[in-house]
Amino acid sequence: MKRVASVLAIAATVSMGAMSVSNAASSDEPTYDDFTSQTYQDADHQYIVNGDIPLSGEKQLREFYQQLVNPQQSDALIINTVYGKDDVWTATQAKNLTYCVSTKFGSDHGRVRDAMASGAAQWEAASSGVNFTYVSSQDKSCTTRNNNVVFSVEPTKTTQYIARAFFPSTAKRSRNVLVSTNQLFNAGSWSPSNILAHELGHALGFRHEHTRPEAGTCFEDNNWRPLTPYDSSSIMHYPQCNGSSDDLSMTAADREGIRSVYGS
């Protein structure tokens, strides 16, 4: 996520990449080379777009760019799609989303652990089909290479975002939630729990609500399917993209959306 001035959107300044491109006038579209040079590349070599979404390699980045400069109109909560199919976990997988919290968080480990548990609990309360399980025994070896958990929660020192996550279709080698603790615990009205709930929304397959045409700005791409009517207060909606929430809290439409995918 990101922040613009004093307004948070889970990343700390609308990052280079998708947001800066989508806010530009269509008559002044950047070239692919310009877009690439302005897009932040993380320590693991993934490109970060839309504030907190990682793309693995230049092929995905080029596909993303093409969606930005050649948008096609598409008719609350929205689900990511890959080749036209919903990007979600199977019913069995969704009930066993195991994770660890790296001991590299040091003195912040306990706070990150608690924020993760609280953020996960928000989605679990909305749907009995979702269950995040913290596996503390894996904390000392908590990386994407650890096959004893579905994903890892690890620290990052970047100032480009507060936290970033992944989608269900993301390869295991890139399946982590990276957290900048300095920003996570100094995000004003946005609680650590809500910030990480937003990121776990991505992990469940949900996209940024503001990519919908109703937002009128911050278009990302058309690889999504609407689950509920447009919701400017959604936990998945950046405030600087004409959002109406001041605390990133989960809404009734968010709960309705997750139930439509993973059951009540």
Beta strands, then each sheet from edge to edge (+ up, - down):
strand 1: 2-4
strand 2: 7-9
strand 3: 47-49
strand 4: 53-55
strand 5: 78-82
strand 6: 85-86
strand 7: 97-101
strand 8: 132-134
strand 9: 151-155
strand 10: 163-164
strand 11: 176-179
strand 12: 224-226
sheet 1: 1+ 2-
sheet 2: 3+ 4-
sheet 3: 6+ 5- 12+
sheet 4: 8+ 7+ 9+ 11+ 10-
end
